[in-house]
Amino acid sequence: MKHILFSVLFAASLAAGHAAELLKPFVPGEIWPDNNGVHINAHGGGILFHEGTYYWFGQHMVAGGAGNVAHVGVSVYSSKDLYNWMDDGIALPVSEDSQSEITKGCILERPKVIYNKKTGKFVMWFHLELKDQGYNAARSGVAVADKVTGPYQYLGSFRPNAGVWPANVPDDRKKPLTEEEAAAISKIHLPGGPVPDYPKESLFRLHHECGQMARDMNLFVDDDGKAYHLYSSEHNGTLHISQLTDDYLKPAGKYIRIFPGDFNEAPAMFKHQGKYYIISSGCTGWSHNPARLSMADSIWGPWKSLGHPAVGTDEQKATTFESQSTFVLPVQGKKDAFILMSDRWKPENAIDGRYIWLPLQFNDDGLPFSEWKDKWDLGEFEKP
Ligand code: GAL
């Protein structure tokens, strides 16, 4: 009933030309109805602000446990005020063609879209796992569109940075593994989470020729228009930051490895007062774990680990408010205003995943942190 009422109000308000301020405030973890009264379906998402409107892209999930794989594609919603979202449909559908890399039933996660001012194109990157291969493919997919809401044209997928050595390893490490070394590594069980014998200085060498593994990912556009792809690589043990070409469609040929062997995923980068920050999680699949914060003066590092960004009870810190980061959104027109967007996954009924949006606050040392709020609105950023 509430949903129907909201729909009617939303439609009436649109007709009257003012969509704002219907749903307010943010209520982390609750059902979040769109203009049709349906819970927003944009998991592992990210937001692009373009010409006065926010566009929220994310994984379209379906009901049940099977809903974690891609049956539909990447959804897109639009909003002027961040509270009220209009369903703009499917920006990138999965393919009905069983030969397509993005065939229905593939795993298509954490889609992100950025706008390229030079080409006038919208560029989407996502983590792609080929159908029926579990998480072994570890590829990056790219799609492009002339219109922000799509349709996006799928360009293809790859493991990034084939044949390129990381910029931040000593020259004597820039050599492929010997056959013996490669054979020894192939015997180690690498489940995508920490293991005691994780070969933290060898996997990038093993994958040098064919390209680096790329799972959980994000994109970041710097003030100078240069864009970067951050991804969990090397069986999730090490994060890579990789510059994109000027058209944002490919890796540009320069990347670094950070925190080798620390197993970070769900990385989200933002910049505040000239410093670069990454909020990430540990690697425990759909289960929650304590988030992590890191910082650097230059995107090329050195990156420094700064502990946990979540402040609260032990339980809240241990589970990061039962959520995992997906994006840090700079709020337009407000100073020092960032929203940490996270997912509260429901792997047993994927469509019911909830969104945990919390304001980032800055402590006396200028470092970001997040604190639980039952309800909040953008007025939070006006507080002294
Ligand atoms: C998480 C990851 C999600 C998804 C999930 C599958 O660790 O952040 O994007 O891949 O694992 O278990």
Residues whose N, C-alpha, C, O or C-beta is under 5 A from the ligand:
A	BS01	GAL	E109 D216 E265 A266 T284 G285 W286
